[in-house]
Amino acid sequence: MNDIYLDYNATTPLDPMVAEAMLPYIHGLYGNPSSGHFFGRAARAGVDHARSQVASLLGCATDDLIFTSGGTEANNHAIKGVAWANRGRRNHIITSTIEHPAVTEVCRWLETQGYRVSFVPVDEHGMVDLRQVEEAISPDTLLVTIMHANNEVGTIQPIAEIAEIAHRYGALMHTDCAQSVGKIPVRVDDLGVDLLSIAGHKLYAPKGIGALYIRPGVRLEKLMHGANHEQDRRAGTENVIEMAGLGKACELIEQNLDDYARYMSRMRDRLEQGLLSASPDRRINGHPEKRLPNTSSVAFRGLEADRHPRQSAQRRRLRRGRLPQRPGGGLPRPGSDERTH
């Protein structure tokens, strides 16, 4: 029996249309985007087009967006970049207790550098309490960084309201949108954020590519120094192949998000209803209404998932070098019966 892959919040397969968009930069348009000859100009056009596709999805200007190696780098650049650029002015950062390690570990490292970090707890639904943010913030707060949606239970945080509190105290607002892009609308002005991170492999683009939105006027120190790539904000020859993939994935999302969301929500609800019928003694984790359409976290009384016999059998197979067989996939096509979530 083939294994069924449900871990799409960990990573997604590469959409076939995304792979197709990457092919020209693998086989023919392999020039360095910084070169002035034809090959370089063709590669530069690919970078510019990809940037415009991502910017269009997020509702920002292309000059406000830089490509990174993924969500982890984008988060590091946002948090460390703000901290270093404002050293000596403010030294307090607010985050939550449920962030990805790409945020929490950065904050803990900054604590060793003299910064003060407040970790705001969440309620029983995984939701950040706005009153807790208000109580934690102070005139010394430099940055508030809260994920848009949680990868485990799918709870969607009130980012716009948190941003309003941050701005009232003169602090900047960053959100990690690795889990929300491609599942719910993500527009920088609607969220009111100053910095926003995305990760390509969470939305049917390849691993190793991400992006960081930087609102005009926000000062960031560089993480890497070198040539003046990415508007002199991130040194390193551009990864044109994967940039093209991320751009195409964002274009597909912008064109089909409503259909994708309806499809994912329908599949999620069908799964949960089936589980309830088979095992009434179970609980759905996360917010009952404000959660991602693709995410289901279910707890069964007396069962620990990591100790389930099926999990143990899979680990034994992997130790013997037998990889799980997973069908190739892509974004679910509107109107199809394809089940990828």
N, C-alpha and C positions, 0 to 999 in steps of 0.2 A: 504494500500500500504506500502510495506517495505521501510525503509529509505535506501538510497544509500550512502555508506561511501566513501568519496574522500579525507579524511584528513590524507593521509599516511605520510606526513611530520611531523605530530604531533605524531603519533605512528602507528605501523603496527600490524596486528594479528600475532599470533605465528604460524610459519610454521609447518605443521604436522611432517615433518622429523626432525625439531628441537626439537619438543616435544618428539618424539621417542628417540632421542639421550639423553634426560634428564632423561628418565624413570629409567634406571639402578641405578642412583644415588639417586633416590627417594625411590625405593623399596628394594634395596639389598646392594649396595655399599655405605653405609651411614657413613663409618668411617671418622675420622679426618685425613686429609692428613699429619699432623705432627706426627701421631702415627707410631710406628715402626712395628706393627703387620700387619697381612694380610689385614684387613679391611682398615687400614690406607694406606698401600702401594697401594691397589687397587684404593683408592680415589686419591692418589698422581698421579698415572698413568693417571687418568682422567684429572686432572689439567694440567699435562704436555702435554697431547695430545691436549687439547683445546688451550693451549698457542701456540703450534706449528701450529695449523690451522689458528689462527689469524695472527701470525707472517708471515706465508706463503703468506697470502693475501696482507699484507702490505709490504712485501719484506724486512723484518728486522730479526735480530737474536732473538731467544726466550728470551735471557737474557736482551734484550732491551725493554721488554714489561711487564707491570704490569697490573693486573686486578683491576678494581675499582667498585664502586657501580653504576656507570653510567657516562654519559657525564659531568654532573655538577661537580662531584668529580674530574674527570680527568682534567677539565679546571681549577678548583681551585688549584689542586695539581701542575699543570704546572706553573701557573702564580704566586701564592703565594710561591710555592717552590723555583722558580728561584729568586724571590724578596728577600726572607729571606736568601737564601744561599749566596746572593751577597750584603747583606746590608753593606752600607759604601763604596762600590766600584762605582756603578752606580745607579741612582734612577729615570730614565726616561723610561716610557713604551708608546708604540704607539699601538693604536687599531683603529677600525672603528666605525662609528656611527650606523651601522646596525647589530652589534653583538648580539648574544643571551644574556639574562641577566646573564647566567652562566659565561660570560666573562665581560660584562660591569659593573655588580654589584661588581665583584671582583676588577676591576680596580678602581671603585669609592671608595671602602673601602680602597684600598691601598693609595689613595689620602689622606685619613684621617690619615695615618701612615707616612706621609712625602714624599711619592712618587709623582712625576710629571707625569701626563698622558695626551697625545695628542690624541684627537678623530678625525681621518681623515674622511672627508665627502666622499660621493659617487656621481657619476654622475646620469643622468636621467635614466640610465639603471641599476642602483644599483651596478656599478663597481667602485672599488677603483682606483683612479688615481695614477699611479706610481710617477708622479711628486710631488704629495702632500705628499707621503711617504718620498721622497727624501728631500723635504723642511722641514719636521717635524723632521727628524732624526738628531742626534748630537752625539758627542763623549761620551756623558753621557747616551745615550740610552742603556738600558739593554736588553729589550725584545720588539719584534714586534709580536702582536697576532691578526691574521685576519682569519675569517672563510673561509673555502674552497668554500662552496656554500651556498647561502642564502635560508632559509627555506620558505620565503614568495614568492619570484619571481623567484628563481632558478638560479640566476646569479652566474657563476663560476668565482672566483677571480684568478688573475695571481700570484698564490702563489710562484711559482719558481722564478719569477722575483722579487717579494717582498723580498724573502729570500736572493737573491743575494745582494740586497741593504743593508739588515740588516747585513749580514756577512761582507760586505765591511767596515762597521763601527764597527765591532767587537761585534755586538748585536746578540742575539739568536732569533730564529724564531719558533713560535708556531702557529699551525692551528687547528681549531675545525672542524673535518671532520664528525660530526654527520650526516649531510645531504648528504654527497657525497659518503660515503662507500656504496656499493651495487648498485650504479646508474652509476658511472663513475669510471675509474681506479684510485686507490689511492695507490701510492707506495712512500715510504719515500724518497728514493734517487731521484726519478723523481721530487718530490716537493722541495727537498733540505732543509727540515725542521729539526729542532732539537727536537721538541716536537709535538705530534699529538694525538688528542683525538677522541675516537669513543664512540657511545652509542648503546647498543644492541637493544633496542626496536624500533629503527629507521630502522632496517634491518631484521625484522622477528625473532629476538631473544627475550627473555623475558625482561620485565622491571626490573630495579635494577641491571644491569650488564653493564660494559663498560670496556674500556682499555685505557692505556696511553703509547705511545711510547716515549722513552727517549734515545736520541742518546748517544753513549758511550762518556764519558768525561764531560757530562752536569751534574752540581751539583744541586741537589734539596734538600731542607729541607723537612722533613716529615710533613704531616698534622696530623697524628695519631701516637702515640708512644705505644709500647707494645712489643710483641714477634717479632721475626725476619722473619715474613711472607713476601712473595713477594720480595725475595732477600733483605730483611731488608729495604724495602722502604715503605711498607704499612702494618701496624699491623692489625690483625684480622683474625680469622679462615676463610679459603677460602670457598666461596660459590660455591661448586663443581657443584651443579645442574645447576645453571645458567651459570657458566663458560662452561660447556659442551654444553649448548644451543648456546652460542655466538660462540663457536668454530665451531659447525656444520653449523650455518648460514654463517660464513665466508667461510667455505669449499664449500657450495652451490654457493656462489657468485663467488668464484674463478673459479669454473667449468663452470658456465653458464652466466657470466657477459655480454658477447657480445649479447647473445640471450635476456637476460632480458632488456638490454638497447634498442635494436631494438623494442622489444615488447612495452615497455613503451613509447618510442618516437612515435610509430605508433598510440597508443591510445590517447596520448596527442594531436597530430596533428589532429586526427579525431574529437576529442571534440572541438578543437578551430575552425576548419572549419565549424562544425555544428553550433556553436555559431555565427560565422560570417554570415552564411546564414540566420539564424533566426533573428539576430540583427546586422545589419551593423554598428550601432553607438556604437562600443565598441573598446577597446584598449587592446592589450596584453602587460602586464608589464614585465620588466626584459630585459636582453640582447637578441636581436633577434637571435643570433647564439650561444653564450657562456652561455648556461643555461642547467639545469638538464633535462634529457629526460622524467622524470615523472612529472615535475612541470609546472602548468599552473596558471598564475595569470591574471585574466581578469577584466577590469573595464568597467562598463556600465554607460553611461551618465545619471545623475539624480537618480541613484540607490545606496543606502547605504546598504551593505550586512547585517550588524547587525540589520537593521530595516526592513528587508524583512519579509513579513507575514509568510513565511514558517519557518523562524528562530523563530519567536515569538510563533508559534504553537508548535514547538519542545520543547521550554522552558516550555510551559504550561504542556505538556505531562510529562516532566521530574519532574516538581514540584508535579504532581499527582502520581509519582512513576512508570510511564510507560516507561520502557527502550526501546530504539530503537532496532529493530530486525535486526541483521547483520549476514550474513552467515559466517561460519567459513572459514578461508582462509589460504593462504600461498603464497610463492613466485610463480609467474606465471610460469607454466611449459613450456619450449621451445616447440613450435609447437602446443600449445593448443589454444583454443578460450576463455579461461578463462579470465575474465575482472576484475582485482582487482585494477586498477588505473583509 
